[in-house]
Amino acid sequence: MHCEQAPEMLDVTGEIVRALVLYSVAEFQAGHVRTIRVDARDRSFTVADDGRGHAIERTVGGAPYLEFVYTHLAYPFASGQNAPIQLQAIGISLANKLCAELSVTARKPTATLVVSFQNGLRVSEALANVVSEVTGNTISGVVNPQLQSAEADTDGLHQWLIRVLTASAGLRMVFNGVELRAPANEPA
């Protein structure tokens, strides 16, 4: 008799967090981010940075930028057009499709835009014209329970964030409320 072992469930929460952190790290490498804050518990996550923040007044293909990059999974492949946005939007829209709920907050010096999605579709948008010294993005979500029934692998995520921090001198990283430290180099 042949027994098959059940395949291991993918840690969708962890994968989404990794993708979002890498977008923030790219902003760090470009000189725009100093701190990345990550929270991950169960199927919920938040990734926040103090970078430039998403564009809030830009439109793409006649749609507001945030709505476009978070909902157009097939763009530019299905459009036959040259891409006026970076291909990272494909990853962002995929993350949105995997979430039961997603909230994106883009903070600029003179305005904050919050866009909320449910099951991949935009359900609300609020723009507040407020002066703020803090800029950047905060992306929070809950992974669809049909895609992940187990809790996020926070130990694995913690170790991955330490490796990212180790490779990113000068970056500040906070995970589940605790500031992470890169390991000190051992003398040879």
C-alpha positions as CSV (number, residue, x, y, z in Angstrom):
1,M,0.0,0.0,0.0
2,H,1.3,3.4,-1.0
3,C,0.8,6.3,1.4
4,E,1.2,9.8,0.1
5,Q,2.2,12.5,2.5
6,A,0.0,15.6,2.4
7,P,1.8,18.5,0.8
8,E,3.0,21.2,3.2
9,M,0.8,24.3,3.2
10,L,2.4,27.4,1.7
11,D,2.9,30.2,4.3
12,V,1.0,32.8,2.2
13,T,1.2,35.4,4.9
14,G,5.0,35.0,5.1
15,E,5.4,35.2,1.3
16,I,3.3,38.4,1.1
17,V,5.3,39.9,3.9
18,R,8.6,39.0,2.2
19,A,7.4,40.6,-1.1
20,L,6.3,43.8,0.7
21,V,9.5,44.0,2.7
22,L,11.6,43.6,-0.5
23,Y,9.7,46.6,-2.0
24,S,10.6,48.6,1.1
25,V,14.2,47.4,0.9
26,A,14.4,48.6,-2.7
27,E,13.3,52.1,-1.4
28,F,16.0,51.8,1.3
29,Q,18.6,51.0,-1.3
30,A,17.5,54.1,-3.3
31,G,18.0,56.2,-0.1
32,H,14.3,56.8,0.8
33,V,13.7,54.4,3.7
34,R,15.3,54.2,7.1
35,T,12.9,52.0,9.0
36,I,10.7,49.0,8.1
37,R,8.2,47.8,10.6
38,V,6.7,44.3,10.2
39,D,3.9,42.6,12.2
40,A,2.8,39.1,11.3
41,R,0.4,36.9,13.4
42,D,-1.9,34.1,12.3
43,R,-3.0,35.2,8.8
44,S,-2.7,38.9,9.5
45,F,0.2,41.2,8.5
46,T,1.4,44.8,8.4
47,V,4.4,46.1,6.6
48,A,5.2,49.8,7.1
49,D,8.1,52.0,6.0
50,D,9.1,55.6,6.3
51,G,9.9,56.1,2.6
52,R,8.3,58.3,-0.1
53,G,4.9,56.6,-0.1
54,H,2.9,55.5,-3.1
55,A,1.8,58.1,-5.6
56,I,-1.5,59.4,-4.6
57,E,-2.4,61.8,-7.4
58,R,-1.2,59.8,-10.3
59,T,-3.5,57.9,-12.7
60,V,-2.6,54.9,-14.9
61,G,-4.9,54.0,-17.8
62,G,-7.5,56.4,-16.4
63,A,-7.6,54.7,-13.0
64,P,-6.1,56.0,-9.7
65,Y,-2.6,54.7,-9.3
66,L,-3.2,52.7,-6.1
67,E,-6.4,51.1,-7.4
68,F,-4.6,50.2,-10.7
69,V,-1.4,48.6,-9.2
70,Y,-3.4,46.7,-6.6
71,T,-6.0,45.3,-8.9
72,H,-4.5,44.8,-12.4
73,L,-2.8,41.4,-12.2
74,A,-2.5,40.9,-16.0
75,Y,-1.2,44.3,-16.8
76,P,0.7,45.0,-19.0
77,F,0.6,41.5,-20.5
78,A,-3.1,41.6,-21.5
79,S,-3.1,45.2,-22.6
80,G,-0.7,45.2,-25.5
81,Q,0.7,48.5,-24.2
82,N,4.1,49.5,-22.9
83,A,4.1,49.4,-19.1
84,P,3.9,52.9,-17.5
85,I,4.3,51.3,-14.1
86,Q,7.0,49.1,-12.7
87,L,6.4,45.3,-12.9
88,Q,6.4,45.1,-9.1
89,A,2.7,46.0,-9.4
90,I,2.1,42.5,-10.6
91,G,3.3,41.2,-7.2
92,I,1.3,43.8,-5.3
93,S,-1.9,42.9,-7.2
94,L,-1.2,39.2,-6.6
95,A,-0.8,39.9,-2.8
96,N,-4.2,41.7,-2.9
97,K,-5.9,38.8,-4.7
98,L,-4.6,36.4,-2.0
99,C,-6.1,38.6,0.8
100,A,-9.6,38.6,2.2
101,E,-8.9,42.2,3.3
102,L,-6.1,44.6,2.4
103,S,-5.6,48.2,3.4
104,V,-3.0,50.5,1.9
105,T,-2.1,53.8,3.5
106,A,0.2,56.2,1.5
107,R,1.5,59.1,3.5
108,K,2.9,62.2,1.8
109,P,4.0,65.5,3.4
110,T,0.6,67.2,2.7
111,A,-1.8,64.3,2.3
112,T,-2.6,60.7,3.3
113,L,-4.6,58.3,1.2
114,V,-6.1,55.1,2.5
115,V,-7.5,52.6,0.0
116,S,-9.2,49.4,1.3
117,F,-9.8,46.2,-0.6
118,Q,-11.9,43.1,0.0
119,N,-11.3,39.9,-1.9
120,G,-9.1,41.8,-4.4
121,L,-11.7,44.6,-5.1
122,R,-11.5,48.2,-4.0
123,V,-14.2,49.0,-1.5
124,S,-13.3,52.4,-0.2
125,E,-10.9,55.3,-0.5
126,A,-10.3,58.3,1.8
127,L,-7.9,61.2,1.1
128,A,-7.1,63.5,4.0
129,N,-5.2,66.7,3.3
130,V,-3.1,66.8,6.5
131,V,0.5,68.0,7.0
132,S,2.8,65.3,8.2
133,E,6.5,64.9,8.8
134,V,6.1,61.1,8.5
135,T,5.8,59.7,5.0
136,G,5.8,56.2,3.6
137,N,3.5,53.2,3.1
138,T,1.6,51.0,5.5
139,I,0.1,47.8,4.0
140,S,-2.1,45.6,6.3
141,G,-4.0,42.6,5.4
142,V,-5.6,39.3,6.3
143,V,-4.9,36.3,4.0
144,N,-7.9,34.5,2.7
145,P,-8.5,31.6,5.1
146,Q,-9.1,29.2,2.2
147,L,-5.4,29.8,1.2
148,Q,-3.9,29.4,4.6
149,S,-5.4,27.8,7.6
150,A,-2.3,27.6,9.7
151,E,-0.6,30.5,11.5
152,A,2.2,32.4,9.8
153,D,5.7,30.9,10.3
154,T,6.9,33.9,12.4
155,D,10.1,32.1,13.4
156,G,11.1,31.6,9.8
157,L,10.1,35.1,9.0
158,H,12.1,36.4,11.9
159,Q,15.2,34.6,10.6
160,W,14.7,35.9,7.1
161,L,14.3,39.5,8.3
162,I,17.6,39.1,10.2
163,R,19.3,38.1,7.0
164,V,17.8,41.0,5.2
165,L,18.9,43.3,8.0
166,T,22.4,41.8,7.9
167,A,22.7,42.6,4.1
168,S,21.3,46.1,4.5
169,A,23.7,48.2,6.6
170,G,22.0,51.2,8.1
171,L,18.5,49.8,7.9
172,R,16.4,49.7,11.0
173,M,13.9,46.8,11.2
174,V,11.2,46.2,13.8
175,F,9.4,42.8,13.9
176,N,6.3,42.3,16.1
177,G,7.2,45.3,18.2
178,V,10.9,44.3,18.8
179,E,13.8,46.0,17.1
180,L,15.9,43.5,15.3
181,R,19.7,43.5,15.4
182,A,22.0,42.1,12.8
183,P,24.4,39.5,14.3
184,A,27.9,40.9,15.0
185,N,30.6,39.6,12.7
186,E,32.7,36.9,14.4
187,P,36.5,37.6,14.4
188,A,38.4,35.3,12.0
